[in-house]
Amino acid sequence: MSYSKIGSIEAIALIVVVILNHIVLNLPETFLGSCGSSSPLNIIYVSILIFIFLFFVIKLFKNFSNSDIIDISEFLGGKYLKTIIGVLFIIYFILISATQLRGFGEILKIVYFPKVAICFLSAIFLVVAIVANKFGTNTIIKTNLIIVPLVMFNLLVAFFCVSTRFVPERIFPILGYGVNETFFSGISNIFALNGISYIYFLLPMLNKKENFKFISFIGIAISSLFVFLSVTCLLFSFADALSINDVSPIYLLIRGTDFGRFIQRPDAIFFLGWILSLMSYISISIMFITKIMQKIGNLNASFPLSYATAGLIFIVALLPKGEVEIRFIQNTLYKYSTISLVFVVSFLILIFANIKYKKKHKISNMESDLINE
């Protein structure tokens, strides 16, 4: 797979953009639904676990400094395993992108465009993503580097402004629904930090591969911080955040905030940042999907594939018939596909590939020793 080289800050923004888009939808609500008042504690616990996991992932990549997970799959199991893993990641990225697109489109429709068809709103984002891919990887990455700090600042301002109506006592009972929900079944909330899925493809893209560890940890740390802040703000601001079923909890958090007499619709300012963020995210997803297609199909041109990719995302985005199906995909299908592919399958591939690598080099060293003797 041919990659354009990117810098460390650009790579961090690439990881963070995933979580920023999920925060805007119902990710904080997912934590509150599973853990209740112990959600902030659960996020800290899950973040520690993912840092431990990430430490081992980075160690396992040391023997494959110019490879991504697709290359490593080919090394381990040949073209068949390479194709299987490539297809799984294509399906995974399409599923996430389509769900994000449909979910945000529904919010836009409810809040601003009740008479506009959801297919039209979805098409606008995909057209922008196709145009961005036409200009190439560098344009997408550099644009994302501008958008991500804007959205981060956007959210931080919102969190700060709503802090005046916090009720910190809502954090009690500290263990929420119980020890099991916080520390055992709550482990499944590790899916929320799925920016790690990009890390499996990041190494060949870096200008300075020695910064891989720093980039990975900082990207996940920023993601964890924003998830923590969003969940804590919702918990402290609403007596029952789970009663919000029709629009984003983060949107309602901002909508009910007084920003002064000169700003009558603060939510419109924040929505602009979120729209740009989703456009950037969809562009990046299409970029990765087309690169994977290019690799497993041994194709030279990647841009024509962006049309097919956008078409697939569009079709999948329109499949859910209503809010119930969208939430099922977000809370169940997306969660367990992330855990299975990103945290289990890919990790096992790295482990077995390293075992094969060591055996192969051990045999090579033995043969060299025999020749020298």
FIKOLKOL-674413 format. One record per residue (C-alpha): residue in three letters; x, y, z. Coordinates in steps of 0.25 Angstrom, whole numbers. Each point is the difference from the previous one (the first is absolute). Layout:
N
<node r="ALA" X="X" Y="Y" Z="Z"/>
...
This chain:
373
<node r="MET" X="0" Y="0" Z="0"/>
<node r="SER" X="6" Y="13" Z="-4"/>
<node r="TYR" X="-1" Y="11" Z="11"/>
<node r="SER" X="2" Y="15" Z="0"/>
<node r="LYS" X="10" Y="3" Z="12"/>
<node r="ILE" X="-6" Y="8" Z="11"/>
<node r="GLY" X="5" Y="7" Z="12"/>
<node r="SER" X="-2" Y="-3" Z="15"/>
<node r="ILE" X="-11" Y="10" Z="3"/>
<node r="GLU" X="-7" Y="-3" Z="-13"/>
<node r="ALA" X="0" Y="-15" Z="5"/>
<node r="ILE" X="-6" Y="4" Z="13"/>
<node r="ALA" X="-11" Y="8" Z="-6"/>
<node r="LEU" X="-3" Y="-13" Z="-8"/>
<node r="ILE" X="-2" Y="-8" Z="12"/>
<node r="VAL" X="-8" Y="11" Z="8"/>
<node r="VAL" X="-10" Y="3" Z="-11"/>
<node r="VAL" X="-7" Y="-14" Z="1"/>
<node r="ILE" X="-3" Y="3" Z="15"/>
<node r="LEU" X="-5" Y="14" Z="-2"/>
<node r="ASN" X="-10" Y="-4" Z="-10"/>
<node r="HIS" X="-6" Y="-11" Z="9"/>
<node r="ILE" X="0" Y="10" Z="12"/>
<node r="VAL" X="-10" Y="8" Z="-8"/>
<node r="LEU" X="-9" Y="-11" Z="-2"/>
<node r="ASN" X="-4" Y="-10" Z="12"/>
<node r="LEU" X="13" Y="-5" Z="5"/>
<node r="PRO" X="-1" Y="7" Z="13"/>
<node r="GLU" X="-14" Y="-5" Z="2"/>
<node r="THR" X="5" Y="-14" Z="-3"/>
<node r="PHE" X="9" Y="1" Z="13"/>
<node r="LEU" X="-11" Y="6" Z="8"/>
<node r="GLY" X="-9" Y="-11" Z="-4"/>
<node r="SER" X="9" Y="-12" Z="4"/>
<node r="CYS" X="7" Y="6" Z="12"/>
<node r="GLY" X="-9" Y="12" Z="6"/>
<node r="SER" X="7" Y="9" Z="9"/>
<node r="SER" X="13" Y="-9" Z="0"/>
<node r="SER" X="2" Y="4" Z="-15"/>
<node r="PRO" X="12" Y="10" Z="3"/>
<node r="LEU" X="6" Y="-11" Z="8"/>
<node r="ASN" X="-2" Y="-10" Z="-11"/>
<node r="ILE" X="6" Y="9" Z="-10"/>
<node r="ILE" X="13" Y="1" Z="8"/>
<node r="TYR" X="0" Y="-15" Z="2"/>
<node r="VAL" X="-2" Y="-3" Z="-15"/>
<node r="SER" X="11" Y="10" Z="-3"/>
<node r="ILE" X="10" Y="-7" Z="8"/>
<node r="LEU" X="-3" Y="-13" Z="-6"/>
<node r="ILE" X="1" Y="6" Z="-14"/>
<node r="PHE" X="13" Y="6" Z="3"/>
<node r="ILE" X="5" Y="-14" Z="5"/>
<node r="PHE" X="-5" Y="-6" Z="-13"/>
<node r="LEU" X="6" Y="11" Z="-8"/>
<node r="PHE" X="13" Y="-2" Z="6"/>
<node r="PHE" X="0" Y="-15" Z="-5"/>
<node r="VAL" X="-5" Y="4" Z="-14"/>
<node r="ILE" X="12" Y="10" Z="-1"/>
<node r="LYS" X="10" Y="-11" Z="5"/>
<node r="LEU" X="-6" Y="-10" Z="-11"/>
<node r="PHE" X="2" Y="10" Z="-11"/>
<node r="LYS" X="15" Y="1" Z="3"/>
<node r="ASN" X="3" Y="-11" Z="-10"/>
<node r="PHE" X="-8" Y="6" Z="-11"/>
<node r="SER" X="4" Y="14" Z="0"/>
<node r="ASN" X="-5" Y="2" Z="-15"/>
<node r="SER" X="-12" Y="-8" Z="1"/>
<node r="ASP" X="-15" Y="2" Z="3"/>
<node r="ILE" X="-10" Y="-11" Z="5"/>
<node r="ILE" X="-3" Y="-4" Z="-14"/>
<node r="ASP" X="15" Y="-2" Z="-3"/>
<node r="ILE" X="2" Y="-8" Z="13"/>
<node r="SER" X="-12" Y="-8" Z="-4"/>
<node r="GLU" X="6" Y="-4" Z="-13"/>
<node r="PHE" X="13" Y="-3" Z="7"/>
<node r="LEU" X="-7" Y="-9" Z="10"/>
<node r="GLY" X="-10" Y="-7" Z="-9"/>
<node r="GLY" X="3" Y="4" Z="-15"/>
<node r="LYS" X="-10" Y="7" Z="-9"/>
<node r="TYR" X="-12" Y="-8" Z="5"/>
<node r="LEU" X="1" Y="6" Z="14"/>
<node r="LYS" X="4" Y="13" Z="-5"/>
<node r="THR" X="-13" Y="0" Z="-9"/>
<node r="ILE" X="-8" Y="-4" Z="12"/>
<node r="ILE" X="5" Y="10" Z="10"/>
<node r="GLY" X="-1" Y="11" Z="-11"/>
<node r="VAL" X="-14" Y="-3" Z="-3"/>
<node r="LEU" X="-4" Y="0" Z="15"/>
<node r="PHE" X="7" Y="14" Z="2"/>
<node r="ILE" X="-7" Y="5" Z="-13"/>
<node r="ILE" X="-14" Y="-5" Z="6"/>
<node r="TYR" X="4" Y="6" Z="14"/>
<node r="PHE" X="3" Y="14" Z="-5"/>
<node r="ILE" X="-12" Y="0" Z="-10"/>
<node r="LEU" X="-9" Y="-4" Z="12"/>
<node r="ILE" X="6" Y="11" Z="9"/>
<node r="SER" X="0" Y="11" Z="-10"/>
<node r="ALA" X="-14" Y="-3" Z="-5"/>
<node r="THR" X="-5" Y="-1" Z="15"/>
<node r="GLN" X="6" Y="14" Z="3"/>
<node r="LEU" X="-5" Y="6" Z="-13"/>
<node r="ARG" X="-14" Y="-5" Z="2"/>
<node r="GLY" X="0" Y="4" Z="15"/>
<node r="PHE" X="5" Y="14" Z="-2"/>
<node r="GLY" X="-10" Y="1" Z="-12"/>
<node r="GLU" X="-11" Y="-3" Z="9"/>
<node r="ILE" X="4" Y="11" Z="10"/>
<node r="LEU" X="1" Y="10" Z="-11"/>
<node r="LYS" X="-13" Y="-4" Z="-6"/>
<node r="ILE" X="-7" Y="2" Z="14"/>
<node r="VAL" X="7" Y="13" Z="4"/>
<node r="TYR" X="1" Y="8" Z="-13"/>
<node r="PHE" X="-6" Y="-7" Z="-12"/>
<node r="PRO" X="-12" Y="-8" Z="4"/>
<node r="LYS" X="-6" Y="0" Z="-15"/>
<node r="VAL" X="13" Y="-4" Z="-7"/>
<node r="ALA" X="2" Y="-15" Z="-3"/>
<node r="ILE" X="11" Y="-7" Z="8"/>
<node r="CYS" X="5" Y="-6" Z="-13"/>
<node r="PHE" X="3" Y="14" Z="-5"/>
<node r="LEU" X="7" Y="4" Z="13"/>
<node r="SER" X="9" Y="-12" Z="-1"/>
<node r="ALA" X="3" Y="2" Z="-14"/>
<node r="ILE" X="6" Y="14" Z="3"/>
<node r="PHE" X="10" Y="-6" Z="9"/>
<node r="LEU" X="4" Y="-11" Z="-9"/>
<node r="VAL" X="2" Y="10" Z="-12"/>
<node r="VAL" X="9" Y="8" Z="9"/>
<node r="ALA" X="8" Y="-12" Z="3"/>
<node r="ILE" X="1" Y="-5" Z="-14"/>
<node r="VAL" X="6" Y="14" Z="-4"/>
<node r="ALA" X="9" Y="0" Z="12"/>
<node r="ASN" X="6" Y="-14" Z="-5"/>
<node r="LYS" X="1" Y="6" Z="-14"/>
<node r="PHE" X="10" Y="10" Z="5"/>
<node r="GLY" X="8" Y="-11" Z="7"/>
<node r="THR" X="4" Y="-5" Z="14"/>
<node r="ASN" X="9" Y="12" Z="3"/>
<node r="THR" X="-12" Y="9" Z="-1"/>
<node r="ILE" X="-9" Y="-9" Z="9"/>
<node r="ILE" X="11" Y="-1" Z="11"/>
<node r="LYS" X="3" Y="15" Z="0"/>
<node r="THR" X="-14" Y="4" Z="0"/>
<node r="ASN" X="-3" Y="-9" Z="11"/>
<node r="LEU" X="11" Y="6" Z="8"/>
<node r="ILE" X="-7" Y="13" Z="-1"/>
<node r="ILE" X="-14" Y="-5" Z="3"/>
<node r="VAL" X="4" Y="-9" Z="12"/>
<node r="PRO" X="5" Y="11" Z="9"/>
<node r="LEU" X="-12" Y="9" Z="-4"/>
<node r="VAL" X="-9" Y="-11" Z="5"/>
<node r="MET" X="8" Y="-3" Z="13"/>
<node r="PHE" X="-1" Y="15" Z="3"/>
<node r="ASN" X="-15" Y="0" Z="-3"/>
<node r="LEU" X="-2" Y="-11" Z="10"/>
<node r="LEU" X="9" Y="5" Z="11"/>
<node r="VAL" X="-8" Y="14" Z="-1"/>
<node r="ALA" X="-13" Y="-8" Z="1"/>
<node r="PHE" X="5" Y="-8" Z="12"/>
<node r="PHE" X="5" Y="13" Z="7"/>
<node r="CYS" X="-13" Y="7" Z="-2"/>
<node r="VAL" X="-9" Y="-10" Z="5"/>
<node r="SER" X="8" Y="-2" Z="12"/>
<node r="THR" X="-8" Y="11" Z="8"/>
<node r="ARG" X="-12" Y="-9" Z="1"/>
<node r="PHE" X="8" Y="-13" Z="4"/>
<node r="VAL" X="-6" Y="-8" Z="12"/>
<node r="PRO" X="13" Y="-8" Z="4"/>
<node r="GLU" X="-9" Y="-9" Z="10"/>
<node r="ARG" X="-5" Y="-7" Z="-12"/>
<node r="ILE" X="13" Y="-8" Z="0"/>
<node r="PHE" X="-6" Y="-8" Z="12"/>
<node r="PRO" X="-1" Y="-12" Z="2"/>
<node r="ILE" X="15" Y="0" Z="-5"/>
<node r="LEU" X="-2" Y="-14" Z="-5"/>
<node r="GLY" X="-12" Y="3" Z="-8"/>
<node r="TYR" X="-8" Y="-13" Z="-4"/>
<node r="GLY" X="10" Y="-9" Z="8"/>
<node r="VAL" X="14" Y="-5" Z="-1"/>
<node r="ASN" X="-3" Y="-10" Z="-11"/>
<node r="GLU" X="-5" Y="11" Z="-9"/>
<node r="THR" X="11" Y="9" Z="3"/>
<node r="PHE" X="12" Y="-9" Z="-1"/>
<node r="PHE" X="-4" Y="-14" Z="-6"/>
<node r="SER" X="-11" Y="2" Z="-10"/>
<node r="GLY" X="4" Y="14" Z="-2"/>
<node r="ILE" X="13" Y="-4" Z="-6"/>
<node r="SER" X="-8" Y="-1" Z="-13"/>
<node r="ASN" X="0" Y="15" Z="0"/>
<node r="ILE" X="14" Y="-1" Z="-5"/>
<node r="PHE" X="-6" Y="1" Z="-14"/>
<node r="ALA" X="-2" Y="15" Z="2"/>
<node r="LEU" X="15" Y="3" Z="-2"/>
<node r="ASN" X="-1" Y="-7" Z="-14"/>
<node r="GLY" X="10" Y="11" Z="-6"/>
<node r="ILE" X="10" Y="-12" Z="3"/>
<node r="SER" X="-5" Y="-6" Z="-13"/>
<node r="TYR" X="7" Y="11" Z="-8"/>
<node r="ILE" X="13" Y="-4" Z="8"/>
<node r="TYR" X="1" Y="-13" Z="-7"/>
<node r="PHE" X="2" Y="7" Z="-13"/>
<node r="LEU" X="8" Y="12" Z="5"/>
<node r="LEU" X="14" Y="-5" Z="0"/>
<node r="PRO" X="3" Y="0" Z="-15"/>
<node r="MET" X="-6" Y="14" Z="-1"/>
<node r="LEU" X="10" Y="7" Z="10"/>
<node r="ASN" X="11" Y="9" Z="-4"/>
<node r="LYS" X="7" Y="-4" Z="13"/>
<node r="LYS" X="-3" Y="-14" Z="4"/>
<node r="GLU" X="7" Y="2" Z="13"/>
<node r="ASN" X="-12" Y="9" Z="5"/>
<node r="PHE" X="-10" Y="-12" Z="-2"/>
<node r="LYS" X="-1" Y="-2" Z="15"/>
<node r="PHE" X="-1" Y="15" Z="3"/>
<node r="ILE" X="-11" Y="2" Z="-10"/>
<node r="SER" X="-8" Y="-12" Z="4"/>
<node r="PHE" X="0" Y="3" Z="15"/>
<node r="ILE" X="-3" Y="15" Z="-2"/>
<node r="GLY" X="-11" Y="-3" Z="-10"/>
<node r="ILE" X="-7" Y="-10" Z="9"/>
<node r="ALA" X="3" Y="9" Z="12"/>
<node r="ILE" X="-7" Y="12" Z="-6"/>
<node r="SER" X="-12" Y="-9" Z="-5"/>
<node r="SER" X="-1" Y="-5" Z="15"/>
<node r="LEU" X="0" Y="14" Z="5"/>
<node r="PHE" X="-11" Y="5" Z="-9"/>
<node r="VAL" X="-9" Y="-13" Z="3"/>
<node r="PHE" X="2" Y="3" Z="15"/>
<node r="LEU" X="-4" Y="14" Z="-1"/>
<node r="SER" X="-12" Y="-2" Z="-8"/>
<node r="VAL" X="-5" Y="-11" Z="9"/>
<node r="THR" X="3" Y="8" Z="12"/>
<node r="CYS" X="-7" Y="12" Z="-5"/>
<node r="LEU" X="-13" Y="-7" Z="-4"/>
<node r="LEU" X="0" Y="-8" Z="14"/>
<node r="PHE" X="2" Y="13" Z="7"/>
<node r="SER" X="-10" Y="8" Z="-8"/>
<node r="PHE" X="-12" Y="-9" Z="-2"/>
<node r="ALA" X="-8" Y="-7" Z="10"/>
<node r="ASP" X="-3" Y="-11" Z="-10"/>
<node r="ALA" X="8" Y="1" Z="-12"/>
<node r="LEU" X="-5" Y="-13" Z="-5"/>
<node r="SER" X="-14" Y="6" Z="-3"/>
<node r="ILE" X="6" Y="7" Z="-12"/>
<node r="ASN" X="-4" Y="-9" Z="-11"/>
<node r="ASP" X="-2" Y="9" Z="-13"/>
<node r="VAL" X="13" Y="9" Z="-1"/>
<node r="SER" X="14" Y="0" Z="5"/>
<node r="PRO" X="2" Y="2" Z="15"/>
<node r="ILE" X="12" Y="9" Z="-3"/>
<node r="TYR" X="-9" Y="9" Z="-9"/>
<node r="LEU" X="-11" Y="1" Z="11"/>
<node r="LEU" X="11" Y="3" Z="10"/>
<node r="ILE" X="5" Y="12" Z="-9"/>
<node r="ARG" X="-14" Y="4" Z="-4"/>
<node r="GLY" X="-4" Y="3" Z="15"/>
<node r="THR" X="12" Y="9" Z="3"/>
<node r="ASP" X="0" Y="15" Z="0"/>
<node r="PHE" X="11" Y="6" Z="-7"/>
<node r="GLY" X="-4" Y="14" Z="2"/>
<node r="ARG" X="-10" Y="9" Z="-7"/>
<node r="PHE" X="8" Y="2" Z="-13"/>
<node r="ILE" X="0" Y="-15" Z="-3"/>
<node r="GLN" X="-14" Y="-5" Z="-2"/>
<node r="ARG" X="3" Y="-13" Z="-7"/>
<node r="PRO" X="13" Y="-6" Z="6"/>
<node r="ASP" X="-3" Y="-13" Z="-5"/>
<node r="ALA" X="1" Y="4" Z="-15"/>
<node r="ILE" X="14" Y="4" Z="3"/>
<node r="PHE" X="3" Y="-14" Z="6"/>
<node r="PHE" X="-7" Y="-7" Z="-11"/>
<node r="LEU" X="9" Y="7" Z="-11"/>
<node r="GLY" X="12" Y="-6" Z="7"/>
<node r="TRP" X="-7" Y="-14" Z="1"/>
<node r="ILE" X="-4" Y="0" Z="-15"/>
<node r="LEU" X="14" Y="3" Z="-4"/>
<node r="SER" X="5" Y="-11" Z="10"/>
<node r="LEU" X="-9" Y="-10" Z="-7"/>
<node r="MET" X="4" Y="4" Z="-14"/>
<node r="SER" X="14" Y="-2" Z="4"/>
<node r="TYR" X="-2" Y="-13" Z="7"/>
<node r="ILE" X="-8" Y="-6" Z="-12"/>
<node r="SER" X="11" Y="5" Z="-9"/>
<node r="ILE" X="10" Y="-8" Z="8"/>
<node r="SER" X="-8" Y="-12" Z="1"/>
<node r="ILE" X="-2" Y="-1" Z="-15"/>
<node r="MET" X="15" Y="3" Z="-2"/>
<node r="PHE" X="4" Y="-12" Z="9"/>
<node r="ILE" X="-11" Y="-9" Z="-6"/>
<node r="THR" X="5" Y="3" Z="-14"/>
<node r="LYS" X="14" Y="-3" Z="4"/>
<node r="ILE" X="-3" Y="-13" Z="6"/>
<node r="MET" X="-8" Y="-4" Z="-13"/>
<node r="GLN" X="12" Y="5" Z="-8"/>
<node r="LYS" X="9" Y="-9" Z="8"/>
<node r="ILE" X="-8" Y="-13" Z="0"/>
<node r="GLY" X="-4" Y="1" Z="-15"/>
<node r="ASN" X="14" Y="4" Z="-4"/>
<node r="LEU" X="-5" Y="13" Z="-7"/>
<node r="ASN" X="8" Y="12" Z="-4"/>
<node r="ALA" X="-11" Y="11" Z="0"/>
<node r="SER" X="-7" Y="3" Z="13"/>
<node r="PHE" X="-9" Y="12" Z="-3"/>
<node r="PRO" X="-11" Y="-8" Z="-9"/>
<node r="LEU" X="-2" Y="-9" Z="12"/>
<node r="SER" X="-5" Y="12" Z="8"/>
<node r="TYR" X="-12" Y="1" Z="-8"/>
<node r="ALA" X="-4" Y="-15" Z="3"/>
<node r="THR" X="4" Y="2" Z="14"/>
<node r="ALA" X="-9" Y="13" Z="2"/>
<node r="GLY" X="-11" Y="-8" Z="-7"/>
<node r="LEU" X="1" Y="-12" Z="10"/>
<node r="ILE" X="0" Y="10" Z="12"/>
<node r="PHE" X="-12" Y="7" Z="-6"/>
<node r="ILE" X="-8" Y="-13" Z="-2"/>
<node r="VAL" X="4" Y="-5" Z="14"/>
<node r="ALA" X="-4" Y="14" Z="7"/>
<node r="LEU" X="-14" Y="-1" Z="-6"/>
<node r="LEU" X="-2" Y="-15" Z="4"/>
<node r="PRO" X="-5" Y="3" Z="15"/>
<node r="LYS" X="-15" Y="3" Z="0"/>
<node r="GLY" X="0" Y="8" Z="12"/>
<node r="GLU" X="6" Y="5" Z="13"/>
<node r="VAL" X="-1" Y="-14" Z="7"/>
<node r="GLU" X="8" Y="-7" Z="-11"/>
<node r="ILE" X="11" Y="12" Z="0"/>
<node r="ARG" X="2" Y="-2" Z="15"/>
<node r="PHE" X="0" Y="-15" Z="-1"/>
<node r="ILE" X="12" Y="2" Z="-11"/>
<node r="GLN" X="7" Y="10" Z="9"/>
<node r="ASN" X="-2" Y="-7" Z="13"/>
<node r="THR" X="1" Y="-15" Z="-3"/>
<node r="LEU" X="5" Y="-3" Z="-14"/>
<node r="TYR" X="11" Y="11" Z="-1"/>
<node r="LYS" X="4" Y="-3" Z="15"/>
<node r="TYR" X="3" Y="-15" Z="-2"/>
<node r="SER" X="5" Y="2" Z="-14"/>
<node r="THR" X="11" Y="9" Z="6"/>
<node r="ILE" X="3" Y="-9" Z="11"/>
<node r="SER" X="1" Y="-12" Z="-9"/>
<node r="LEU" X="8" Y="6" Z="-12"/>
<node r="VAL" X="8" Y="11" Z="7"/>
<node r="PHE" X="3" Y="-6" Z="13"/>
<node r="VAL" X="0" Y="-15" Z="-2"/>
<node r="VAL" X="2" Y="-4" Z="-14"/>
<node r="SER" X="11" Y="10" Z="-4"/>
<node r="PHE" X="7" Y="-2" Z="13"/>
<node r="LEU" X="1" Y="-15" Z="-2"/>
<node r="ILE" X="5" Y="2" Z="-14"/>
<node r="LEU" X="11" Y="9" Z="6"/>
<node r="ILE" X="4" Y="-10" Z="10"/>
<node r="PHE" X="0" Y="-12" Z="-10"/>
<node r="ALA" X="8" Y="8" Z="-10"/>
<node r="ASN" X="11" Y="3" Z="10"/>
<node r="ILE" X="1" Y="-14" Z="4"/>
<node r="LYS" X="1" Y="-4" Z="-15"/>
<node r="TYR" X="10" Y="12" Z="-1"/>
<node r="LYS" X="9" Y="-5" Z="11"/>
<node r="LYS" X="0" Y="-15" Z="-5"/>
<node r="LYS" X="3" Y="4" Z="-14"/>
<node r="HIS" X="12" Y="9" Z="5"/>
<node r="LYS" X="5" Y="-11" Z="10"/>
<node r="ILE" X="1" Y="-10" Z="-12"/>
<node r="SER" X="7" Y="11" Z="-8"/>
<node r="ASN" X="10" Y="2" Z="11"/>
<node r="MET" X="2" Y="-14" Z="1"/>
<node r="GLU" X="3" Y="-2" Z="-14"/>
<node r="SER" X="9" Y="12" Z="0"/>
<node r="ASP" X="8" Y="-6" Z="11"/>
<node r="LEU" X="1" Y="-13" Z="-7"/>
<node r="ILE" X="6" Y="7" Z="-13"/>
<node r="ASN" X="10" Y="7" Z="9"/>
<node r="GLU" X="5" Y="-12" Z="6"/>
